[in-house]
Amino acid sequence: MALSISSSSTATKSLGFVQASDFQKLSSPTVLVSLKRYTPRNLAVKATGSTYGNFFRVTTYGESHGGGVGCVIDGCPPRVPISEADMQIDLDRRRPGQSRITTPRKETDTCKIYSGVADGLTTGSPIHVNVPNTDQRGHDYKEMSVAYRPSHADATYDMKYGARSVQGGGRSSARETIGRVAAGALAKKILKLKCGTEILAYVSQVHKVILPEDLVDPETLTLEQVESNIVRCPDPEYAEKMIAAIDAVRVKGDSVGGVVTCIARNVPRGLGSPVFDKLEAELAKVMMSLPATKGFEFGSGFTGTFLTGSEHNDEFYTDKSGRIRTRTNRSGGIQGGISNGEVINFRVAFKPTSTISKKQNTVNRDKEEIELIARGRHDPCVVPRAVPMVEAMVALVLVDQLLAQYAQCELFPINPSLQEPL
């Protein structure tokens, strides 16, 4: 129903609603309630939330058991060298069926660029990337067509839309992230070519196995270290412990969660903005948009609450080249919502996979209490495959902020005593 604070039809029209009849007066003579729904005339609504970015805009599409998934990238600068092979590297890191601790679904996730690239260079027009689905098994989801998986999006999708794609969870499936990873590969390349920026994520926790922070040097960490084992933990000893923890629940039809830590090196100073669009706020938003995420911790995070100001502050100094640096990095490379040139670091918590093959209590669409044993092929732990997803989303944030910095602060000559050229 729609409310009007005036009894006159003129006032009702001024709110932008179509005139409707059948008003019923309430106790106040100035309040009218329509018994019919109004149709907004001038109300713009962002309905789907499938697009991220202001300058480098990425829209993902597709569902887990549909014909395919992918993305459209709009706003990419022209003349950036990119190929399907460049994108395939990260898509292979994300794809299912890559080891015994991931879902056994077999997909090659082979990408195809349909527009926006000519002779190996971006043209400045929208870039369309598609990945076909080839190993769907819709019959695995028969029970879930009416029963709601505990802690899954099944129930809330029905509550919001009144309809949903049952097979594979539709848009709530992690296959939606294929478009993000493909776009992220392009964003990574732009950042690397323009700024020398490197983005690396790794698994720092699986269930109760926690990698000590001092075992990883954010200044020297390499992709080869991360990719040296199937769980994507850069320390071999802790990697084996994490794999064992996943195996222990996998054979029981259960699941566990974990934490992905991410660093970004050589990030230009000045990216981000104050107040509502702080750089760490943008990072938090995109991380929490990934499937199964439950927490985001930046810089010193919650441990910083145990320190005093004198213990927590990152003191400034001037290095041998004359650049202003910080002796510590509890700020995580961002101060006041703006990057300061130090290594950006944060952690993302992922919950245990909600679809498990153990018996659980739930309800169906008829509100009857039932028992559910979910079938299908699902990850016993999402964090090994979440690593390239996290990297991709960081890249999308940073490249969007890089273009924003050019638009706002590089139009006129910079102040060389305070600013560094991009």
BELZIUR-V348615 format. One record per pair of residues at least 4 apart in sequence whose ideal C-beta (glycine too) atoms are under 8 Angstrom apart, sorted by the first residue. I is the first residue (numbers start at 1). GAP is how many residues later the second one is. If there is no record, write none. Layout:
BEGIN
i:I gap:GAP
i:I gap:GAP
END
This chain:
BEGIN
i:1 gap:32
i:1 gap:33
i:1 gap:34
i:1 gap:36
i:2 gap:15
i:2 gap:31
i:2 gap:32
i:2 gap:35
i:2 gap:36
i:3 gap:28
i:3 gap:29
i:3 gap:30
i:4 gap:7
i:4 gap:8
i:4 gap:11
i:4 gap:13
i:4 gap:27
i:4 gap:28
i:4 gap:30
i:5 gap:6
i:5 gap:25
i:5 gap:26
i:6 gap:5
i:6 gap:6
i:6 gap:24
i:6 gap:26
i:7 gap:4
i:7 gap:22
i:7 gap:23
i:7 gap:25
i:8 gap:4
i:9 gap:4
i:9 gap:10
i:10 gap:4
i:11 gap:4
i:12 gap:5
i:12 gap:7
i:12 gap:20
i:13 gap:4
i:13 gap:6
i:16 gap:24
i:16 gap:25
i:16 gap:26
i:16 gap:27
i:17 gap:21
i:17 gap:22
i:17 gap:23
i:17 gap:24
i:18 gap:20
i:18 gap:21
i:18 gap:23
i:20 gap:14
i:20 gap:16
i:20 gap:18
i:21 gap:15
i:22 gap:12
i:22 gap:13
i:22 gap:14
i:23 gap:9
i:23 gap:10
i:23 gap:11
i:23 gap:12
i:24 gap:8
i:24 gap:9
i:24 gap:11
i:25 gap:4
i:25 gap:6
i:25 gap:7
i:26 gap:5
i:26 gap:6
i:26 gap:7
i:27 gap:4
i:34 gap:4
i:50 gap:9
i:50 gap:10
i:50 gap:11
i:51 gap:6
i:51 gap:7
i:51 gap:8
i:52 gap:5
i:52 gap:6
i:52 gap:234
i:52 gap:237
i:52 gap:344
i:52 gap:348
i:53 gap:4
i:53 gap:5
i:53 gap:22
i:53 gap:343
i:53 gap:347
i:54 gap:346
i:54 gap:350
i:55 gap:20
i:55 gap:345
i:55 gap:348
i:55 gap:349
i:55 gap:352
i:56 gap:17
i:56 gap:19
i:56 gap:20
i:56 gap:131
i:56 gap:340
i:56 gap:343
i:56 gap:344
i:56 gap:347
i:57 gap:16
i:57 gap:17
i:57 gap:18
i:58 gap:13
i:58 gap:14
i:58 gap:15
i:58 gap:16
i:58 gap:121
i:58 gap:122
i:58 gap:125
i:58 gap:338
i:59 gap:12
i:59 gap:13
i:59 gap:15
i:59 gap:120
i:60 gap:9
i:60 gap:10
i:60 gap:11
i:60 gap:116
i:60 gap:117
i:60 gap:118
i:60 gap:119
i:60 gap:120
i:60 gap:123
i:61 gap:8
i:61 gap:9
i:61 gap:10
i:61 gap:11
i:61 gap:118
i:62 gap:4
i:62 gap:5
i:62 gap:6
i:62 gap:7
i:62 gap:8
i:62 gap:71
i:62 gap:113
i:62 gap:114
i:62 gap:116
i:62 gap:117
i:63 gap:6
i:63 gap:102
i:63 gap:104
i:63 gap:105
i:63 gap:107
i:63 gap:108
i:63 gap:110
i:63 gap:112
i:63 gap:113
i:64 gap:5
i:64 gap:69
i:64 gap:72
i:64 gap:101
i:64 gap:103
i:64 gap:104
i:64 gap:105
i:64 gap:106
i:64 gap:109
i:64 gap:111
i:64 gap:112
i:65 gap:68
i:65 gap:71
i:65 gap:73
i:65 gap:76
i:65 gap:100
i:65 gap:102
i:65 gap:103
i:65 gap:105
i:66 gap:67
i:66 gap:99
i:67 gap:65
i:67 gap:66
i:68 gap:62
i:68 gap:63
i:68 gap:64
i:68 gap:65
i:69 gap:61
i:69 gap:62
i:69 gap:64
i:69 gap:106
i:69 gap:107
i:69 gap:109
i:69 gap:110
i:70 gap:41
i:70 gap:58
i:70 gap:59
i:70 gap:60
i:70 gap:61
i:70 gap:108
i:70 gap:109
i:70 gap:112
i:71 gap:57
i:71 gap:58
i:71 gap:107
i:71 gap:108
i:71 gap:109
i:71 gap:111
i:71 gap:112
i:72 gap:54
i:72 gap:55
i:72 gap:56
i:72 gap:57
i:73 gap:43
i:73 gap:53
i:73 gap:54
i:73 gap:56
i:73 gap:110
i:73 gap:113
i:74 gap:52
i:74 gap:53
i:75 gap:328
i:76 gap:4
i:76 gap:40
i:76 gap:46
i:76 gap:48
i:76 gap:51
i:76 gap:110
i:76 gap:114
i:77 gap:45
i:77 gap:47
i:77 gap:113
i:77 gap:326
i:78 gap:43
i:78 gap:44
i:78 gap:45
i:78 gap:46
i:79 gap:42
i:79 gap:43
i:80 gap:41
i:80 gap:42
i:80 gap:106
i:80 gap:109
i:80 gap:110
i:80 gap:113
i:81 gap:39
i:81 gap:40
i:81 gap:108
i:81 gap:112
i:82 gap:4
i:82 gap:5
i:82 gap:31
i:82 gap:35
i:82 gap:38
i:82 gap:39
i:82 gap:40
i:82 gap:103
i:82 gap:104
i:82 gap:107
i:83 gap:4
i:83 gap:30
i:83 gap:34
i:83 gap:37
i:84 gap:4
i:84 gap:27
i:84 gap:28
i:84 gap:29
i:85 gap:4
i:86 gap:99
i:86 gap:100
i:86 gap:103
i:87 gap:4
i:87 gap:24
i:87 gap:26
i:87 gap:42
i:87 gap:94
i:87 gap:95
i:87 gap:98
i:87 gap:99
i:88 gap:4
i:88 gap:22
i:88 gap:23
i:89 gap:4
i:89 gap:96
i:90 gap:4
i:90 gap:91
i:90 gap:92
i:90 gap:94
i:90 gap:95
i:90 gap:98
i:90 gap:298
i:90 gap:301
i:90 gap:302
i:91 gap:4
i:91 gap:18
i:91 gap:19
i:91 gap:20
i:91 gap:40
i:91 gap:87
i:91 gap:90
i:91 gap:91
i:91 gap:94
i:91 gap:297
i:92 gap:6
i:92 gap:17
i:93 gap:5
i:93 gap:134
i:93 gap:292
i:93 gap:294
i:93 gap:295
i:94 gap:15
i:94 gap:83
i:94 gap:84
i:94 gap:87
i:94 gap:291
i:94 gap:294
i:94 gap:295
i:95 gap:12
i:95 gap:13
i:95 gap:14
i:95 gap:290
i:96 gap:6
i:96 gap:7
i:96 gap:8
i:96 gap:9
i:96 gap:10
i:96 gap:11
i:96 gap:13
i:96 gap:281
i:96 gap:283
i:96 gap:289
i:97 gap:5
i:97 gap:6
i:97 gap:7
i:97 gap:8
i:97 gap:9
i:97 gap:10
i:98 gap:4
i:98 gap:132
i:98 gap:287
i:99 gap:131
i:99 gap:285
i:100 gap:130
i:100 gap:147
i:100 gap:150
i:101 gap:129
i:101 gap:130
i:101 gap:142
i:101 gap:145
i:101 gap:146
i:101 gap:149
i:101 gap:278
i:101 gap:279
i:101 gap:280
i:101 gap:283
i:102 gap:128
i:102 gap:277
i:102 gap:282
i:102 gap:283
i:103 gap:274
i:103 gap:275
i:103 gap:276
i:104 gap:273
i:105 gap:30
i:105 gap:32
i:105 gap:272
i:106 gap:29
i:107 gap:26
i:107 gap:27
i:107 gap:28
i:108 gap:26
i:109 gap:22
i:109 gap:69
i:110 gap:21
i:110 gap:22
i:111 gap:18
i:111 gap:19
i:111 gap:20
i:111 gap:71
i:112 gap:17
i:112 gap:18
i:112 gap:19
i:113 gap:4
i:113 gap:14
i:113 gap:15
i:113 gap:16
i:114 gap:14
i:114 gap:15
i:114 gap:16
i:115 gap:10
i:115 gap:11
i:115 gap:12
i:115 gap:13
i:116 gap:6
i:116 gap:7
i:116 gap:8
i:116 gap:9
i:116 gap:10
i:116 gap:11
i:116 gap:12
i:117 gap:4
i:117 gap:5
i:117 gap:6
i:117 gap:10
i:118 gap:5
i:122 gap:5
i:122 gap:64
i:127 gap:59
i:129 gap:50
i:129 gap:53
i:129 gap:54
i:131 gap:47
i:131 gap:51
i:133 gap:42
i:136 gap:31
i:136 gap:32
i:137 gap:239
i:137 gap:240
i:138 gap:29
i:138 gap:30
i:140 gap:27
i:140 gap:235
i:140 gap:236
i:140 gap:237
i:141 gap:4
i:141 gap:25
i:141 gap:26
i:141 gap:27
i:141 gap:234
i:141 gap:235
i:142 gap:233
i:143 gap:4
i:143 gap:229
i:143 gap:230
i:143 gap:231
i:143 gap:232
i:144 gap:4
i:144 gap:5
i:144 gap:10
i:144 gap:22
i:144 gap:228
i:144 gap:230
i:145 gap:21
i:146 gap:218
i:146 gap:219
i:146 gap:220
i:147 gap:7
i:147 gap:215
i:147 gap:216
i:147 gap:217
i:147 gap:223
i:147 gap:225
i:148 gap:4
i:148 gap:6
i:148 gap:7
i:148 gap:10
i:148 gap:214
i:148 gap:215
i:148 gap:216
i:148 gap:217
i:149 gap:5
i:149 gap:205
i:149 gap:206
i:149 gap:211
i:149 gap:213
i:149 gap:223
i:149 gap:225
i:150 gap:204
i:150 gap:210
i:150 gap:211
i:150 gap:212
i:150 gap:222
i:151 gap:200
i:151 gap:203
i:152 gap:17
i:152 gap:20
i:152 gap:202
i:152 gap:203
i:153 gap:4
i:153 gap:16
i:153 gap:19
i:154 gap:4
i:154 gap:10
i:154 gap:15
i:155 gap:4
i:156 gap:4
i:157 gap:4
i:157 gap:7
i:157 gap:13
i:157 gap:15
i:158 gap:4
i:158 gap:5
i:158 gap:6
i:158 gap:207
i:164 gap:6
i:165 gap:4
i:165 gap:5
i:165 gap:6
i:166 gap:4
i:168 gap:5
i:168 gap:7
i:168 gap:208
i:169 gap:4
i:169 gap:186
i:171 gap:5
i:172 gap:4
i:172 gap:119
i:173 gap:118
i:174 gap:117
i:174 gap:118
i:174 gap:205
i:174 gap:208
i:174 gap:211
i:174 gap:215
i:176 gap:4
i:176 gap:115
i:177 gap:4
i:177 gap:113
i:177 gap:114
i:177 gap:212
i:177 gap:215
i:178 gap:4
i:179 gap:4
i:180 gap:4
i:180 gap:209
i:180 gap:212
i:180 gap:213
i:180 gap:216
i:181 gap:4
i:181 gap:207
i:181 gap:208
i:181 gap:211
i:182 gap:4
i:183 gap:4
i:183 gap:209
i:183 gap:213
i:184 gap:4
i:184 gap:204
i:184 gap:207
i:184 gap:208
i:184 gap:209
i:184 gap:210
i:184 gap:211
i:184 gap:212
i:185 gap:4
i:185 gap:207
i:185 gap:210
i:186 gap:4
i:187 gap:4
i:187 gap:205
i:187 gap:208
i:187 gap:209
i:187 gap:211
i:187 gap:212
i:188 gap:4
i:188 gap:11
i:188 gap:203
i:188 gap:204
i:188 gap:207
i:189 gap:4
i:190 gap:4
i:190 gap:209
i:190 gap:212
i:191 gap:4
i:191 gap:6
i:191 gap:8
i:191 gap:204
i:191 gap:207
i:191 gap:208
i:191 gap:211
i:192 gap:4
i:192 gap:5
i:192 gap:6
i:194 gap:208
i:194 gap:228
i:195 gap:71
i:195 gap:72
i:195 gap:73
i:195 gap:207
i:195 gap:227
i:196 gap:70
i:197 gap:67
i:197 gap:68
i:197 gap:69
i:197 gap:70
i:197 gap:71
i:197 gap:201
i:198 gap:66
i:198 gap:67
i:198 gap:68
i:199 gap:63
i:199 gap:64
i:199 gap:65
i:199 gap:66
i:199 gap:192
i:199 gap:195
i:199 gap:196
i:199 gap:199
i:200 gap:21
i:200 gap:22
i:200 gap:23
i:200 gap:26
i:200 gap:62
i:200 gap:63
i:200 gap:64
i:200 gap:65
i:200 gap:191
i:201 gap:25
i:201 gap:59
i:201 gap:60
i:201 gap:61
i:201 gap:62
i:201 gap:186
i:201 gap:187
i:201 gap:189
i:201 gap:190
i:201 gap:193
i:202 gap:14
i:202 gap:19
i:202 gap:23
i:202 gap:24
i:202 gap:30
i:202 gap:31
i:202 gap:32
i:202 gap:58
i:202 gap:59
i:202 gap:60
i:202 gap:185
i:203 gap:8
i:203 gap:28
i:203 gap:29
i:203 gap:30
i:203 gap:39
i:203 gap:55
i:203 gap:56
i:203 gap:57
i:203 gap:58
i:203 gap:180
i:203 gap:181
i:203 gap:184
i:204 gap:6
i:204 gap:7
i:204 gap:9
i:204 gap:12
i:204 gap:29
i:204 gap:54
i:204 gap:55
i:204 gap:56
i:204 gap:57
i:204 gap:143
i:205 gap:4
i:205 gap:5
i:205 gap:6
i:205 gap:53
i:205 gap:54
i:205 gap:178
i:206 gap:25
i:206 gap:27
i:206 gap:35
i:206 gap:36
i:206 gap:39
i:206 gap:40
i:206 gap:50
i:206 gap:51
i:206 gap:52
i:206 gap:175
i:206 gap:177
i:207 gap:38
i:207 gap:39
i:207 gap:42
i:207 gap:49
i:207 gap:50
i:207 gap:51
i:207 gap:174
i:208 gap:37
i:209 gap:29
i:209 gap:32
i:209 gap:33
i:209 gap:36
i:210 gap:49
i:211 gap:4
i:211 gap:5
i:211 gap:22
i:211 gap:24
i:211 gap:27
i:215 gap:19
i:215 gap:20
i:215 gap:23
i:216 gap:5
i:216 gap:18
i:216 gap:19
i:216 gap:45
i:217 gap:4
i:218 gap:45
i:218 gap:47
i:218 gap:125
i:218 gap:127
i:219 gap:46
i:219 gap:124
i:221 gap:4
i:221 gap:5
i:221 gap:13
i:221 gap:42
i:222 gap:4
i:223 gap:4
i:224 gap:4
i:225 gap:9
i:226 gap:6
i:226 gap:7
i:226 gap:8
i:226 gap:161
i:227 gap:5
i:228 gap:6
i:228 gap:8
i:228 gap:11
i:229 gap:4
i:229 gap:7
i:229 gap:10
i:229 gap:11
i:229 gap:14
i:230 gap:13
i:230 gap:154
i:231 gap:8
i:231 gap:11
i:231 gap:12
i:231 gap:15
i:231 gap:152
i:231 gap:153
i:232 gap:151
i:232 gap:152
i:232 gap:155
i:233 gap:5
i:233 gap:6
i:233 gap:9
i:234 gap:5
i:235 gap:4
i:236 gap:4
i:237 gap:4
i:238 gap:4
i:239 gap:4
i:240 gap:4
i:241 gap:4
i:242 gap:4
i:242 gap:16
i:243 gap:4
i:244 gap:4
i:245 gap:4
i:245 gap:11
i:246 gap:4
i:246 gap:10
i:246 gap:134
i:246 gap:135
i:247 gap:4
i:248 gap:4
i:249 gap:5
i:249 gap:6
i:249 gap:7
i:249 gap:131
i:249 gap:132
i:250 gap:4
i:250 gap:130
i:252 gap:106
i:253 gap:103
i:253 gap:104
i:253 gap:105
i:254 gap:98
i:254 gap:102
i:254 gap:104
i:254 gap:126
i:255 gap:97
i:255 gap:98
i:255 gap:99
i:255 gap:101
i:255 gap:123
i:255 gap:124
i:255 gap:125
i:255 gap:126
i:256 gap:96
i:256 gap:124
i:256 gap:125
i:257 gap:35
i:257 gap:37
i:257 gap:92
i:257 gap:93
i:257 gap:94
i:257 gap:95
i:257 gap:124
i:257 gap:125
i:257 gap:126
i:258 gap:91
i:258 gap:92
i:258 gap:123
i:258 gap:124
i:258 gap:125
i:259 gap:88
i:259 gap:89
i:259 gap:90
i:259 gap:91
i:259 gap:124
i:260 gap:87
i:260 gap:88
i:260 gap:90
i:260 gap:123
i:260 gap:126
i:260 gap:127
i:260 gap:130
i:261 gap:84
i:261 gap:85
i:261 gap:86
i:261 gap:87
i:262 gap:83
i:262 gap:84
i:262 gap:85
i:262 gap:86
i:262 gap:128
i:262 gap:129
i:262 gap:132
i:263 gap:80
i:263 gap:81
i:263 gap:82
i:264 gap:69
i:264 gap:79
i:264 gap:80
i:264 gap:81
i:264 gap:130
i:264 gap:134
i:265 gap:78
i:267 gap:4
i:267 gap:66
i:267 gap:72
i:267 gap:74
i:267 gap:76
i:267 gap:77
i:267 gap:131
i:268 gap:71
i:268 gap:73
i:268 gap:134
i:268 gap:137
i:268 gap:152
i:268 gap:154
i:269 gap:69
i:269 gap:70
i:269 gap:71
i:269 gap:72
i:269 gap:150
i:269 gap:151
i:270 gap:68
i:270 gap:69
i:270 gap:135
i:270 gap:139
i:270 gap:149
i:270 gap:150
i:270 gap:152
i:271 gap:8
i:271 gap:67
i:271 gap:68
i:271 gap:127
i:271 gap:130
i:271 gap:131
i:271 gap:133
i:271 gap:134
i:272 gap:5
i:272 gap:6
i:272 gap:7
i:272 gap:8
i:272 gap:10
i:272 gap:62
i:272 gap:65
i:272 gap:66
i:272 gap:67
i:272 gap:129
i:273 gap:4
i:273 gap:5
i:273 gap:6
i:273 gap:64
i:273 gap:65
i:273 gap:131
i:274 gap:4
i:274 gap:62
i:274 gap:63
i:274 gap:64
i:275 gap:62
i:276 gap:5
i:277 gap:4
i:277 gap:5
i:277 gap:60
i:278 gap:4
i:278 gap:56
i:278 gap:58
i:278 gap:59
i:278 gap:60
i:279 gap:4
i:279 gap:55
i:279 gap:58
i:279 gap:59
i:279 gap:60
i:279 gap:118
i:279 gap:122
i:280 gap:4
i:280 gap:18
i:280 gap:19
i:280 gap:52
i:280 gap:54
i:280 gap:57
i:280 gap:66
i:281 gap:4
i:281 gap:56
i:282 gap:4
i:282 gap:115
i:282 gap:118
i:282 gap:119
i:283 gap:4
i:283 gap:13
i:283 gap:15
i:283 gap:61
i:283 gap:63
i:283 gap:110
i:283 gap:111
i:283 gap:114
i:284 gap:4
i:284 gap:12
i:284 gap:14
i:285 gap:4
i:286 gap:4
i:286 gap:107
i:286 gap:108
i:286 gap:110
i:286 gap:111
i:287 gap:6
i:287 gap:9
i:287 gap:59
i:287 gap:61
i:287 gap:103
i:287 gap:106
i:288 gap:5
i:288 gap:8
i:289 gap:4
i:289 gap:104
i:290 gap:58
i:290 gap:96
i:290 gap:99
i:290 gap:100
i:290 gap:103
i:291 gap:91
i:292 gap:58
i:292 gap:59
i:292 gap:61
i:292 gap:62
i:292 gap:90
i:292 gap:94
i:293 gap:55
i:293 gap:56
i:293 gap:57
i:293 gap:58
i:294 gap:55
i:294 gap:56
i:294 gap:57
i:295 gap:52
i:295 gap:53
i:295 gap:54
i:296 gap:50
i:296 gap:51
i:296 gap:52
i:296 gap:53
i:297 gap:4
i:297 gap:5
i:297 gap:49
i:297 gap:50
i:297 gap:51
i:297 gap:52
i:298 gap:34
i:298 gap:36
i:298 gap:47
i:298 gap:48
i:299 gap:5
i:299 gap:30
i:299 gap:31
i:299 gap:32
i:299 gap:33
i:299 gap:34
i:299 gap:35
i:299 gap:46
i:299 gap:47
i:300 gap:4
i:300 gap:7
i:300 gap:12
i:300 gap:30
i:300 gap:31
i:300 gap:32
i:301 gap:45
i:301 gap:46
i:303 gap:4
i:304 gap:8
i:304 gap:26
i:307 gap:4
i:307 gap:5
i:307 gap:23
i:308 gap:4
i:309 gap:4
i:312 gap:18
i:313 gap:17
i:314 gap:12
i:314 gap:13
i:314 gap:14
i:314 gap:15
i:314 gap:16
i:314 gap:17
i:314 gap:21
i:314 gap:28
i:315 gap:11
i:315 gap:12
i:315 gap:13
i:316 gap:8
i:316 gap:9
i:316 gap:10
i:316 gap:11
i:317 gap:7
i:317 gap:8
i:317 gap:9
i:317 gap:10
i:318 gap:4
i:318 gap:5
i:318 gap:6
i:318 gap:7
i:319 gap:4
i:319 gap:6
i:323 gap:18
i:325 gap:16
i:325 gap:17
i:326 gap:5
i:326 gap:14
i:326 gap:16
i:329 gap:4
i:329 gap:13
i:329 gap:14
i:329 gap:16
i:331 gap:4
i:331 gap:9
i:331 gap:11
i:332 gap:12
i:332 gap:13
i:332 gap:14
i:333 gap:6
i:333 gap:7
i:333 gap:8
i:333 gap:9
i:333 gap:10
i:333 gap:11
i:333 gap:12
i:334 gap:4
i:334 gap:5
i:334 gap:6
i:334 gap:10
i:335 gap:5
i:339 gap:5
i:341 gap:79
i:344 gap:50
i:348 gap:38
i:348 gap:42
i:350 gap:32
i:350 gap:33
i:350 gap:36
i:352 gap:4
i:352 gap:29
i:353 gap:25
i:353 gap:26
i:353 gap:27
i:353 gap:28
i:353 gap:29
i:355 gap:19
i:355 gap:21
i:355 gap:23
i:356 gap:4
i:356 gap:18
i:356 gap:22
i:357 gap:16
i:357 gap:17
i:357 gap:18
i:358 gap:15
i:359 gap:12
i:359 gap:13
i:359 gap:14
i:360 gap:11
i:360 gap:12
i:360 gap:13
i:360 gap:14
i:361 gap:8
i:361 gap:9
i:361 gap:10
i:361 gap:11
i:362 gap:7
i:362 gap:8
i:362 gap:9
i:362 gap:10
i:363 gap:4
i:363 gap:5
i:363 gap:6
i:363 gap:7
i:364 gap:4
i:364 gap:6
i:374 gap:4
i:379 gap:6
i:382 gap:4
i:383 gap:4
i:385 gap:4
i:386 gap:4
i:387 gap:4
i:388 gap:4
i:389 gap:4
i:390 gap:4
i:391 gap:4
i:392 gap:4
i:393 gap:4
i:394 gap:4
i:395 gap:4
i:396 gap:4
i:397 gap:4
i:398 gap:4
i:399 gap:4
i:400 gap:4
i:401 gap:4
i:402 gap:4
i:402 gap:20
i:403 gap:4
i:404 gap:4
i:405 gap:4
i:405 gap:5
i:405 gap:17
i:406 gap:4
i:406 gap:16
i:407 gap:4
i:409 gap:5
i:409 gap:10
i:410 gap:4
i:410 gap:12
i:414 gap:5
i:414 gap:6
i:414 gap:7
i:415 gap:4
END
